[in-house]
Amino acid sequence: MRFLFLSLSLASLLAGYAAKAQNKEALGYPDEKHFKNIQQLTNGGDNAEAYFGFDNEHIVFQRTNPKEGIQCDRIFYGSIPKKAGEKFNYKLVSTGKGRTTCSYLMPDKKHFLYASTHLAADTCPPVPDRNILKKYVWPIYDSYDIFVADLNGKITKQLTKEPGYDAEATVSPKGDKILFTSTRNGDLDLYTMNMDGSNVQQITHELGYDGGAWFSPDGTKIVWRASRPTSEQDVKEYKDLLKQGLVMPTNMEVFVADADGKNVIQVTHLGKANWAPNFMPDGKRIIFASNHEYARGFPFNLYTINIDGTGLEKISHDGGFDAFPMFSPDGKKFIFSSNRYNGGTHDTNLFICDWVE
């Protein structure tokens, strides 16, 4: 799954909050020159992975909010407000059972796909006890499978049935391929399949976590995050955690390749966690989240970079967490998740703005 870094200290959030107060009305910062007309879409809970549909007007996203009885991620669907001050309305479209993640609207504008654990149990699966593990880890639930449902939440097809983790699916702008992450070979690798789940092809083969992948706007390339353990100790740790259904996401870099996985290029060499990458509308640059500037591994901000690794630019400046960036297909709107203006809580909300070059 594409996950949140939400277990970080409250002290870090409070430190960032003090600096935010001076500019709350704008929901941004003076040096966020690419963001114009920022709107906050959600209020409270953890809201993330908001992704535009092919019509530029709707999104799907995942939400957790125990205050509303949502104990683990559920998928919601909503219409983007057309004018300032208009309320963002959304509805639950996953089953309300198990844990769900990684939703994406389908080209027909009538269905969406997402990963869910509901076939294994109606309840939320257990989360790792990091106090015992003494490590920051993500759970890789082997009960995740990928489903297609209509916009009323009725599941119309199960796309994956192999044992192991299947999630993190996105759809090509061409409308012909789905890109996803799976452990069906014993490692976390990228695969493609046809829109009906047929013709599954493995396209990454290196040891390590390959995930959070996206197609370029023209569908000819992909971008993703990957860990590449090389030392004997790191390889052992990675394999031992994976056997427990866990992965440690603290050392990842951004990669690009052709849509079939060939001609791989490592874009970033920054160290720490570089993740949630996506293509810019021109298809020549990447936008991603990173903590590489900070010795303590926090905060996370958004950066852009050319595919060849040049031209790194920091574009968000919150003192907490900015991640999960996506442009609308027409390139006019930009959506992301952030801790900004959350009153010193752990809430992560959705923000949308006009993008200015």
N, C-alpha and C positions, 0 to 999 in steps of 0.2 A: 504494500500500500504506500501511498505517497506521504502520509503521516505529518503530524505536527511536532515541533520541538516545544512541548508545553510543560515539561516538568522542571523548567529552569526556575531559579530562585525568585521569590517575590521581591527581594531586595533589589534585584536587577530591574524589575519592572517599575518599582517605585522611583528609582534613580532616573529612569527615562521619563516617567510621568511628570516629574518636577519641571523638566525642560519643556514639556509639551504645553503647559498651561497657558503660556503667553500667546499661543497662536491657535487656540482651539476652534475659533470660528471658521478658520480656513480648512481645518482637518488635515493640513499639510505643513510643510516647512518652507521658508524662503528659498532654500537651495534645492528644492524638488521642482526644478524648472520644467520637467516634462509633464507634470500633473496639473491639469486645469479643471476647474469645476468639480472638485472632489465631493462625492456623496457617500455617506455611510448607509449601507443597506440593512444591516442587522444590528440588534442590540442585545448583548448578553449571550453567554454560552460560548462554545467553540464552533466557529463557522469557517469552513475551509474548502479547498478544492472546488471553487466556483468556476464553471466552464461554460462558455457561450455555446449556444446551438448554431446551426448553419444559417438561421434567419437573422442573426445579430440582435435579437430581441428577447431571448429567453436564456435562462441558465439553470443548471442543476448544481447542487452543492451538498456537502455533508455537514451535519449539525449534531452536536451533543449539548444537552443542557439539563442537568439533573433537576433544576428548579421547575422544569416543565415535564419532568418524568421521562426525559430522554437520557437514559443511562449510558448509552454508547452510540456511535455514529449511525444516523439515519439519513436517507437521501430525500432532498426536497427539490421542488421545481417551482420557478417563479418567473414573472415578467419584469424586465428592467423598467424602472420608472422613466417616463418619457419627458418629464420636466422636473425642475428643482422643487423639492418639498412634497412631491408625490410619494405616497406610501409604497414600500416594497411588499407586495403580497406573494406568499408562497404556500405550498401545500406538500404534505408528506406523500411520496410516491414509491417508497420501498415498503416492504411487507410489515414493518414494525417488529420483526423478529430477528434474532441474531444481531450480528454487527455487519455494517455495510460500508463500502468505500468505493472510491474511484469511479464515479459516474460520468457518463458522456452522452450527449444527445445524438441521435442517429440522423442520417441525411434526410429521411422521409419526414422529419419534423413531427412524427407521431409516436415515436418510441425512444427509449434511452437504454443504455446498458450500464451495469454496475456489478460489483462483486459483493457477495453475501455469504455469511456462515449459517444461514437459517436452516439449511437441510440437516445440519448436525445437531442444532438445538435452537429452541425459541429464545433462549436467554443470551445475554451478552457473554462472550467467552472471557475467561480470566485474563488479567493483565499481568505482565512480569513484575515480580517484587524486586525492584532495583536496590532496595536496602539489603537484600540477601545477596544479589548478584554483584553488587558494588560496581556496576557498569551501567552506562546509558544504552539501552537496547530497545529495538522495536520487535513486536511479535509478528511472526510470519505464520498465520493460522493455516494449517493444511486443510481446513474446512471451507476455505474461500473457493467459490466457483463464480463464473461470470454468467450473468443472466441478461436477457432483454425483456423489457416490460413496456406496456403502453403508458400514457401520461395520466392514467387513472390508477396506476400501480399494479395492474394485472400482468403477471409474468407470462410471456408468450413463447419464450424459448430459453433453454439452458444451453449455453455455448460450449462450456467445458465440463468434462466428466472424469478427467484423469485424476488419480490420487495426487495429493499435494496442493500446494498454494497456487492459485490462478487468480490474478488481480491486476490492477494498474493498467487498465485497458483504455486506449484512445483510438480514434477513427481517422483514417486518411481523408484529407479534403477531397480526394477523388471519389470517395464513397465506395471503395472496393476492398479495403483491407482494414483489419483491426490489429493493433500492436499491443502486446501484453507481456507481463512477467510471469514465469512459472518455475516451480521446483520439480517438474516432472522428470528431469534427468538427474536430480540429486543436487543441483546447484541453482542459483537464482539467475536465470538467463532470459533474454528477450526472444519472443516468438511472434510470428504473424499468422493470421488466419483469414479466410474469406468471411464475408459478413454473416454467413450462416453457420460459421464455426468449422467449416471444412478446410482441407488443405493447410494443415498446421505445419509451419516451417520454423526451425530454430535458427536464429540469425546472430546470436553471440555465443562465444565458446570459451572465453577466458574465465579462469576461476575468480569469483568475487560476485558482489551484488550488482546486477544490471537491472535498473528499474526506472520508473517515472519517465517513460519515453513518449516522444511526440513526433509527429510528422511535420515536415516543413510546409509552408503555405501551398506549394505546388505539388506536394506529395512525393517528391523525388528523394528526400533525405530524411533522416531521423536524428534526434538529439536525446540524450539520456544521461543519467548519473550512474557512476560505477565506482565500486571499491575494487582495488587490485592488491590484495595481500601478496607480498613477495617473500618476506623473511619466513624462516621455519616456524618461528613463534607466532607470527601473525596468521599464517596459513592454518596452523593448528587451532588457534583461537576462533578463527572464522568457521572452520569445519565443526568444531565442538559446539559452538552456539547454534549453527544451522541445524544440527541434529536435535537440538532442544526447541526448534521452531523460533529461533531468535536471530537477529542480526544487529551488529553495532554500527550505526551510521555516522560515526564521528570523523571518518576520513574518506571522502568521496570527491571525485573530479567529474567534469562535464566532458562528454564525448559526442562526436557527430559521425555519421556514416551514410552511405547510400541506403535507400529504403530496404534493400535486401541484406543489409549488414556488411557489405563490402566497403573497402576503402575507409577504414576507421581512422579518425584523427582525434587525439586528445586535445581539447580546446583549452582547458585550464590546467595550471600547474601551481595552484595557490596554497595547497595544504588545507587542513581542517575539513569542514563540511561544505561542499559546493553542490547544490542540489536544486530540485524543482525547476529545471531548465525548460525553456520554451523558445521557439523561434520568434523573432521580430517580424513584422509584416513584410519587410523587404526580403526575407529569407536569407540574408547575408550576415545577420547578427543574432546573437543569443541573449536572452535575458534569464537571470537565475538568482537564487538566494544564496548567501554565503555569510559565514562568520570569520573569514580568514584574517580580518584586520584585528581581531580581538584575542588577546592571550587567554582569556578565561572562556572563550568559545561562545560569547554572547555580547552584544545582540546579533541578530540576523538582519541584513539589509539586502536590497535588490541592486544588481549590477548588470550592465550590458557589456558585451564583448564581441568582436568580430570572430567569424568561424575559424580564422587562422590564429586566434589567440592574441591578436593585437587590439589596441583601442579600448582597454578596460575602463569603464566609467561607472562610478557609484551614483545611483539615481534615487535611492530612498534613504532617509536619514533619521528614522525613528530610533529611539533608544531601547526598543524591545524586540519585536518580531515582525518582519515584513517578508512574505513569501507567497507561493502559489500564483505567480503572475500569468495572465493570459490576455491576449488581444482579441477583440471581436473579429470575425472573418473579414469585415470590410476595413479593419485597421483603425477605426475611429475611436473605439472605446477600449479602456484598459481596466482590468479588474484584478484585485489582489486581496490577500488576508493580512490583517495587522492587529497588533496589540494597542495601537495608538488610541489615546483618549478613552481608556477603559477604566479610569478611576483608580488605578493601582491594583486592579484585580488580575486574574489570569484570563479574562475574556479575550477571545480573538474574533474579530468581526470582519465582514466583507466591505470593501470600499471600491467604488467605481469612479472613473474620471475620464475626461477627454485627454488624449495623448498629444503632446506638442513636441515636435522635433526641434 
